[in-house]
Amino acid sequence: MSGRPAHRLPGALLAAFALAALVELVSVAVDARTGQLLAKPLLMPLLAAYVAARGGPRLLVAALLLGWGGDVFLLSSADGAFLAGMGCFAAGHLCYLVLFGHRRTRAGLALGYGLALVVALALLWSGLPAELRAPVAVYSLLLAAMACRASALGPLAGAGGALFLLSDTLIATGVADRPQPPAADLWIMLTYIAAQALLTAGILRSRPRTHD
C-alpha cells in the first residue's frame, strides 16, 4: 500500500507535462502571451522530473533542463537572449550525443542529414544577421549530428531528432526573414514538444532505469 504513491508519480508527472503542453499550444494558437509565459517554462522541468522518477539517465535530465534554459531565454527579447538560448540547446544536444554512444548510424541517413544542413545554411545565410552566422552554422552542425545519431536508438528517438531539426529550422527561417508556413509559431512549438517527448521515450526505452 505504501509504495503505490511512488509508482503513480511518473504517470502524474507525465500527465502534468501533457497538460502544460496543451496549454502552451493553445496559448500559441490564440496568441495568449500570459498562457505562454506560464506554460512554456513548465514543460521541460516536468519532463525532466518524469525521467528522474523513472530512474532515467542523468544526462537525459540534464539535456531537458538545458532545453528549459533555452526556452526561458527565448521568451525574452533582451539583447543576447537568442544566443544564450541557442547555447543552452547546444549543450543539450551534446548531452544527447553522449547518451547515443557509439551505436551505428546508416551512411545514407548521415548523407541525407549532411545534404539538408548544407542546403538549409545556403538558403538562410544571406538573411542571417552577420553576428549570428557563425554561431548558427556551428549550432546547426551540432543539431544535425544529434538528429542523425538519434536514429541509432530506434524510430522514436529518430523521429524526435528529425522533429527537433524541423522545429529549429522553422525558427531560423524567421530569424533570416525567409518565408514560413501559416501559424509558424504553433508548428515550431508542436514539433519541439514532440521532439523532446520522443527523444525521451526513445532513450528510456533503450536504456531503462539507467543512471549516468
N, C-alpha and C positions, 0 to 999 in steps of 0.2 A: 504493500500500500504506500509506504513512504517514498518508494522510488518512482512512482507514477508522474509527479510533477516534473522531475528532471527529464523523463522520457518525452514529456509533452513540450518541453522548452523549444527544441529545434522547430517543431511544427508551428508553434506560436510565433516564433521569430520570422519564419518564412511567410506566414500569413500577414504579419505586420509589414514585411518588405513588399508583398504583393499589394497591400492596401496603399502604402506610400507611393508605389509605382503608379497605381491607378489615379491617385490624387494628383501626382506630378503630371501625368499625361493629359488628364482633363484640364488642369490648370494651364498647361501649354496650349492646348487646343482652343481654349476660350480667352487666352491671354490674361489670365488672372495672376498677376505678379506676386501677390501675397501667398497664394497657394504654392507657387513655385519656391518661394523663399522658405516656406515651412517644410515642404515635402522633399525637395531635392537633397538637402543636407542629411536627411534621414536614410536615404536609400542604401548607400554603401556601408555605413555602420551597422544597419540591421542585417545586411547580407553577411558582413564580417562576423557579427555575433552568432549568426546561424552556423557559419563554418566552425567557429570556436566551440559552439555547443555540440556539434557533430564530431569534435575531435579532429578536425581537418588540419592540413599543413599550416604552420605559422606563416610561411611565405605567402600563402594564399590570403590569409588575414591581412598581411602587410600590403599586398597588391591592392586589395579592396579599400583599405584605409588610405592608401596613396591616391586611389581614384576619388575618394571622398575629398581629399585635399584639392585635387583638380577641380571637382565640382564646385567647391566653395569659392575658389579663386575665380572661376569662370562666371560666377554670379555677380562679380564686381566689375565695374568699368574703370577702376583705378589704373593708372599707368603701371605697367609691369605685371598686371594680374594675369594677362593672357600667357605671357612667358612663364610665370610661376606655375600656372595651371598645367601648361604643357610639360614643365619639368616634373611635376608630380606624376602625371600619367606616364612619362618616360621611365621614371623609376619603377612604377608599377609594371610596365612591360618587361623590365629587366627581371623583376621577381617572377613573372610568368615564364620567361625564358629559362631561368634556373629550375623552376618546377618541371618544365617539359623534359629536362635532362638530355640524354643522348639518343633518344628514340629517332628512328629513321623517318625522313620526310621524302615523299616521292619527288623525283627530279623534275617531272613535268609540272607538278604543282609549284615547286620553287621557281621554275622558269616563268610560269604564269604570273606569280606574285611580283617577280622582278620586273616583268614587262609592264604590269599595271602601275608599278611605282614610277618607272621612267616616264610613261605616258602622262600620268597624273601630274608629276612635277613639271613636265614640259608645258602642259596646258595652263597650270596655275602660276608659273614662275613670274611672268611679266606683271601679273596683277598683284603679287605679294609686296607689301612694304619692304624696302631694302633691308631694314634691320631684322626682318623676320625670315628672310630667305634661307640663310644658313641654319638657324635653329629648326625651321620647318623641314628642311632637307634631312637633317640628322634624325629628327623625331620620326619622319616618315619612313626612313630606312629601318629604324628600330621597330616601329609599328608593323611594317610589312614582314619583318623577320618573325615577330611574335605571332602574327596571324598565320603565317606559313607553318611555323613549328607547332602551333596548336593542333593542327590536323593529325599530328603523330599520336595524339591521345585518343582519337576516335572522332565520330561525326559530331557529337555535342560540342566538344571544345573547338573542333574545326569550324563549325558554324559560328561559334562565339567569336573566334578570331576574325572571320570574314566580316561579321557584322560590326565589329569594332573598327575595322578598316573603313567600312562604308560610312559609319557614323562620323568619323573624323575627317573623311574626305568631303562630306557634306559641310562640315564646319569650315574646312579650308576653302571651299568654293565661295562661301560667304565672305571670308576674310579677303580673298582675291577678287571679289566683286565679279564672280562668274555666275552664269545662270544656275538657278536652283529649282528644284521641283516645288509645286504648291505645298504649303504647310511644311516647309523645310524644317522648322524648329521641332515640330512634332515628330517628323521622321528621324531627326537626329537623336532625340531622347528615346524614342521607341527602340531604335536599333542599338543604342548604347546600353539601355537597361537589359535588353535581351542578350546582348553580348556578354555582359558581366555575369548574368544568371547562367548562361550556357557554359561559359568558361568554368564557373564554379561547379556546376553539375558534372562537367566532364572530368575535372580534376578530382573531385570527390569520388566519382565512380572508378577512376583508375587507381586512386590511392586512398582507399577508405581508412579513416582513423589513423592517419599518419601524422606524426609530429616532427616538423622540420625545425 
